[in-house]
Amino acid sequence: LGDPDGDNLDRMLWPVASSAGDLLSTKHHRNVRQCAGEGCDLLFVDRSGGSPRKWCSMRACGNKVKSLRHYHRSIKPEKERREERFREKGWAAFGPPRGRGS
């Protein structure tokens, strides 16, 4: 990157390069992920416990994906949605299984 006393661009990039070097030299380098948002190239450190994060930010990329998914579900006719739920659960088209004595 050059000398930190060089031109303005070098001076602006020096802290970024230094931070990246610090991050990559720790155990957290295994948690660096690329955002799964369409058209997003951001990297982030995933510090979630159980399941790994998919997006750099829920506000930005995560919300877009979830909103689109909801929109596409809501425009299907109710009958199609009901049949789809039954197929996902392995139920017959006439409804959920009934317990004994029903």
C-alpha positions in Angstrom: 0.0 0.0 0.0 2.9 2.3 0.4 4.1 4.6 3.1 1.3 5.9 5.4 2.8 9.4 4.9 2.2 9.2 1.1 -0.7 10.7 -0.8 -4.3 11.0 0.6 -5.6 7.8 -0.8 -2.8 5.8 0.8 -3.5 7.5 4.1 -7.2 6.7 3.9 -6.5 3.0 3.0 -3.8 2.4 5.6 -6.3 2.0 8.6 -8.4 -0.4 6.5 -5.4 -2.6 5.5 -4.1 -2.5 9.1 -7.5 -3.6 10.5 -7.8 -6.4 7.9 -4.3 -7.6 8.8 -5.2 -7.6 12.5 -8.4 -9.6 11.8 -6.8 -12.1 9.6 -4.1 -12.8 12.2 -6.6 -13.8 14.9 -8.9 -16.8 15.3 -11.8 -14.7 14.0 -10.6 -15.0 10.4 -12.7 -18.3 10.2 -15.8 -16.2 10.9 -15.4 -13.8 8.0 -18.3 -14.3 5.6 -19.5 -12.7 2.3 -23.0 -11.4 2.3 -25.5 -13.6 0.5 -27.5 -10.5 -0.7 -27.9 -10.2 -4.4 -25.4 -7.7 -5.7 -23.8 -7.2 -2.2 -20.1 -7.8 -2.0 -19.6 -6.8 1.7 -17.7 -9.0 4.1 -18.6 -9.3 7.8 -17.5 -11.2 10.9 -20.2 -13.7 11.9 -20.3 -13.7 15.7 -23.7 -15.5 15.9 -23.8 -18.6 18.0 -25.9 -21.3 16.5 -26.7 -20.9 12.8 -24.5 -18.7 10.7 -25.6 -15.3 9.5 -26.3 -14.9 5.8 -26.4 -11.2 5.4 -24.1 -8.3 6.2 -27.1 -6.5 7.8 -30.7 -7.5 8.4 -31.7 -3.9 7.7 -30.1 -3.9 4.3 -29.9 -7.3 2.5 -31.8 -9.5 4.9 -34.9 -7.4 4.8 -34.9 -7.3 1.0 -34.7 -11.1 0.7 -37.4 -11.7 3.3 -39.7 -9.0 1.9 -39.5 -10.5 -1.6 -40.2 -14.0 -0.2 -43.2 -12.7 1.7 -44.5 -10.9 -1.4 -44.2 -14.0 -3.6 -46.0 -16.1 -1.0 -48.8 -13.6 -0.6 -49.6 -13.4 -4.4 -50.3 -17.1 -4.7 -54.0 -18.1 -4.4 -55.0 -19.5 -1.0 -55.7 -23.0 -2.3 -52.1 -23.3 -3.8 -50.6 -22.1 -0.5 -52.7 -24.7 1.5 -51.7 -27.5 -0.9 -48.1 -26.5 -0.7 -48.1 -26.6 3.1 -49.7 -30.0 3.0 -47.0 -31.3 0.6 -44.2 -29.8 2.7 -45.6 -31.6 5.8 -46.2 -34.9 3.9 -50.0 -34.7 4.5 -52.7 -35.9 2.1 -54.6 -33.2 0.1 -57.6 -33.6 2.4 -55.9 -32.3 5.5 -53.7 -33.1 8.5 -53.8 -36.6 10.1 -56.3 -37.0 12.9 -55.4 -38.4 16.3 -56.9 -41.5 17.8 -60.5 -41.2 18.9 -61.2 -38.2 16.5 
